Amino acid sequence: MRVAVDAMGGDNAPGVEVEGAVAAAREFDIAITLVGDTEKVNCELAKHNCKDLDITVKHASEVVGMHDSASDAVRKKKDSSIRVAFELVKNNEADAVVSAGNSGATMAAGMFVLKRIKGIDRPAIAQIFPTLRGKTLVLDVGGNVDCKPLNLVQFAIMGEVYARSVMDVENPKIGVLSNGEEESKGNDLTRESSTLLKSTSLDYMGYVEGRDIFNGMVDVVVCDGFVGNVVLKLSEGLAEAVSTMLKEEIKQSLLYKIGYILSRRAFINFKKKVDYTEYGGAPLLGIDGVGMICHGGSNAKAIKNAIRFAHEYARKGVNQRMVEKLQENYPLYMQQLETLKAQAAG
């Protein structure tokens, strides 16, 4: 299996992407195609000892900037590194795409080139969060600001399949993110989504609150992209703030410094759990192929791990399992949706 890496997308491209790709190829024995300006990419490759690694370069003359609109980036920049990377998957020259570039353009390119899985109206960006009991998958975390109830049901199905196939959760528990656990809470979107989810074969637990993401009470949490992105950015900011505050406190006295030395391993393990680079990127669920979206400021470690996760996603055939699950549930939730519409009209 081969992973195509958008070598020009990140804030520090192509140096970070090349370094991460070389590390992934060496540590995980993954075949990689770096997509971007051949001259610049080869210049970075020359800095590494990688002649024995299965790394190729595919030229792309254009780059999608962070401020480019998603639609314009796909339609006007036809030779952009992100679009060419997805074209490799479409032409069976690669099995997955990893990009630290414009996330909206990455989603648009994936939809335009690979299309969507049958039964999915909108792809979603999913993010793994560390919890007291393991991991929780949250989606959508930024792909769709405005959603309909059916979108959240589709997110739940995709999240359930991902949790089973990639996170190795035997029977994933699903929750809808709301401002309280009571059924009377939430808004029209969450209430209608909850009603639909009750009619599926998923192990739906009802409403969950923000704190439940981290206590591990559920395995998959669904929400619209506006709320999900706030959760994501808040969590990242909190992790960084806690780390900084701890460092400042440790500097306050010699006793604290000695305590830190004695418990250093615990601090290292904690940092590893909350460090986004350990996961690398967020899978783009719902496109008919594999796409992994990374932070624009990703370092080489994040790119390396994103490549590893993308490779694992493709190897396990997660997309095919999503199609099967959608076919199983589609008649049920479509029937329920029509009932809700009729009730609303009445």
N, C-alpha and C positions, 0 to 999 in steps of 0.2 A: 504494500500500500504506500502511496506517495502523498505527501502534504505540500500544497502550494502556499507559500508565504508571501504576502504583500510586503515586499522589502522597502517600499517607499512611503508607507502610510503613517508611521509613528512620528512623534515629535523629534526623535533622535535618529531617524532613518538616514541611510540604511545600516549604519554601524551596529546598532542594538539588534536589529532583526538578523543580520548576518551572524553576529556572535551567538545569539540564541539558537539559530538554526544549526550552527556547527556543534553546539553543545548537545542539542537534541539528537542529531545524527550520530554523534559519538557515544552518548550515554544510553540511548534507547534503540539504536540501530534502525532509525527511521529514514526512508528515502525522502528527500526534500527538493522542491523546485523553488528557487528564489525568483520572484517576479519584479522587474523594475529596470532601471537604466543599467544596461549591461556593463558599461564602463565603470560606473560608480560601484556597482555590486561586486564586480571582479576585483576592484581596487581594495575593497574591504576584505574579500575572501583571501587576498594575498597576505593579509596580516595573520592568518591562521594556518596551522598545519592541518590541512584537510584533504590532501590528495587521495587518501585512502577511503574517503567518505562518499556516499552516494548523494552528492549535491550538484544539481544542475541550475542553469540560469536561463530564464525566459525574458526576452526583452519586452519592455513596455515603455513607450515614449512619453506618456502623460502621468500626472499625479493629481489625485483628488485632494484638495486642501480641506482643512477643518471648517472653513467658512463657506465652502461650496455647498449649494443646495443639493439635496440627494437626487432629485429628478434630473437636474442639469448635469450633474456629475456622471450619471449613467448614459444619458442621451447624447451629450455633447462631447464628452471625453471617452470615446469608444476604445481608445488604446491606453486607458488608465491602468495602473498596476492592479487595482482591485477588480476591475472588470475582466481583465485578461486572466487573473487567477481563477475566477469562477468559470471562465470559458474553458480552462484546462480541465476542470471537473466535468463540465458538460460534454467535452470531447473524450472523456475517459483517459485523460493524461494525468489526472490527479484524483484523489479520493476525498480531499478536504481542503478547506481554505482557512488560513489564520491571518488576521489583519488587526493592526493597532491604529488604523486610520479612522476617518470620519465614520462613526457608527451608523448614522443615517444612510450614508452612501453605501456602506457595506450591506446593510439590509436591503436597500433598493437594488443593488447589483445582484444580490443573491436571488431576489424575487424575479428580476427581469431576465436573468440568464438561466437560472435553474427552475424557475416557477415555484409554485407552492405545492405542498402535499395536498392531495385531494381531500376535501373536507375541512381544510384550514382557510379561513378568510384572511387572517393576519398573523404573520410570524411573530414570535416573541423572543425577547432577550432574557435568558435565565441566568441567575447568579446563585452560587452556592455560598451559604453562610455557616460559619462554625457555631455549634451549639453545645450545651451541657451534655447532650447525649450522642453527639455525632455531627450530622450535617442537616441543613434544611435548604431546599431549593425554592427560590422566590422568582416568580415571573408574572407580569412583565416588569422589567426594571428600566424601561426607557424607550422601547420601540413604538409604543402606541399610547399617546397621551389620552385620547378619547376612545373608550371601548363600549361595546354593547354586551349584554349578558351572555350571548352566544360565544363571544370572544373569550370570556373568562372560563367558560366550560371547555372550550378547545384548549386553552392554556393548561387547565387542570389535567386533561387527558394526556397532553404532551409531557407535562411535568411528571405524571404518574409513570409513564413509560420510561422516561429518562431516569427516574429514581430507581426503578427496577433494574434497568439495563446497565447503567453506568455507576450508580451509587450503591448497587447491590442491596437495596431495601426489598425485603420479601413481599410485604404488603403495605405499600405507601399510604399514609394517612393524609388527606387533603383538607385544607382550610381556606376560607375566604377572609382576607384581611379587612377588618372593620374597626370601628371605634368602641366596640364592646362585644361581649359574647352573646348577649340576649338577641333574640330574633327581631325584636322591635327596633334595634339599633341599625346603623348603616344608612344607606341611601337607596334610591331606586335601582341603581346598578347592582349593588351587593345583594339586595333582597331578591331581585329577579334571578340573579346568577345562582343564589343559594337554592331557590326553588328548583331550578333546572338541574343542579348538581344532585339533588336528592333523587332524581329519576334515573340517574345513571348507575352503572355497576361499580363505580368508584367507591372507595372507603371514605366517604365524605363525613367530616367531623363537625361541620358548621362554621360559625364565625370564630376567628382568632384575633387576638390583639397583637400590637407590635412586639410586646415582650415575648410572645409565644414563638416568635421566629428564633429566639436564642435559647429558650428553655427546652427545645426539642420535642414539644408536645405533638407537633405534626411534621411530616416529611416534605410536603409541598404546600406552599402558600401562593395563592393567586390574587392579583390586583391589577388595576390599570397601570399603564406605564408612567403616568404622572406621580402617583403615590409610590410606586415601586422605585422610581429614580430618587425620590426624596429619601426613602428608606436606605437605599444603597449609599448615597452621598453622606447621609447622617452617620451611618455605621462606619464608613471609612474615616470620616472626620473624628469620630469618637475614639476609634482605635489609635489614631495618630496623637490625639490630645492626651489620652491616658498614658501612652508610652512616654510622651514628653514630660508630663507631670511627674511620673515616677522617677525619671532621670533627674529632674530638678530636686525632688525630695531626697533622693539618695545622696546628692551632693552636699546636703545640709549638715551632716555630721559624720565623724569617723565611724561611729557605731553603725550607722546606716550603710556605710560603704563596706564594712566587714560583713554585715548581714547580706548585702548584695552578693559578695564573693561566695558566701556559703550557699546561697540559693540561686546562683547564677544559672544553673541548668533549668530551673523552673521558669526563670524569666525568658530564657531562650526558647523553651517549649511553648510558652504563652505567645511570644512574638510570632512563632511559626504558625500557630493556629489562626491568628488574626491577620496575617500577612497575605494580601491578595495575590502576590507573586507565586504563592504555593499552588494556586489554582490556575493562574495564567490568564485565563480569559473566560468570557461568558458565552455559552453555546447559543446560536441563533436557531431556535426551534421552529419548525413549520415550513422551511424551504425544502425542496426536493433534492437535498444534498447536505453536506456538512460544512457549517461555517462557524468560526470561533472569533468573537470580538474581544479585543484587548484594550486596556487603557492606552490613551495616546502617549502617556509618559512612561509606558512599560519599560522595564530594564531587560537585560538579556535573560535573566532567570525566569521572568514572567513569560517571555516569548518561548523559551524552551519548554516550560510546563504547558503552555497553551497548545503547542505542537503535539505534546504527548497526549493531552486530553482529546484533541481533534482526531488523532490517530486511533485512539481507543474507541471513540464514538463511531467512527467509520467501520472499524474492525468488528464491532458487536452488532452492526446492522440495525441501529436504533430507529432509523427512519422507517424501515419496513414494519417494525413492531408498532410504530405510531399509526401507520396506515391500517393495520389490522385492528387496533383498538378503536380507531375512529369508525371503522365499518361496523364494529360491534355496538357502539353507543349512538351513532348518528340518528337512526330512526327514533330512538327514545327521546333524545333531547329536542329533536326537531318537532315532534308531536307535542311535547310539553311547551315549547316556545309558541306554537300556534295557539295553544290554549290560553297562554298568558296574554297574547296579543288580542284574542277575542274578548277576554275579560276586561282588558284595558279599554277596548273600543265600546264595550257595553256599559 
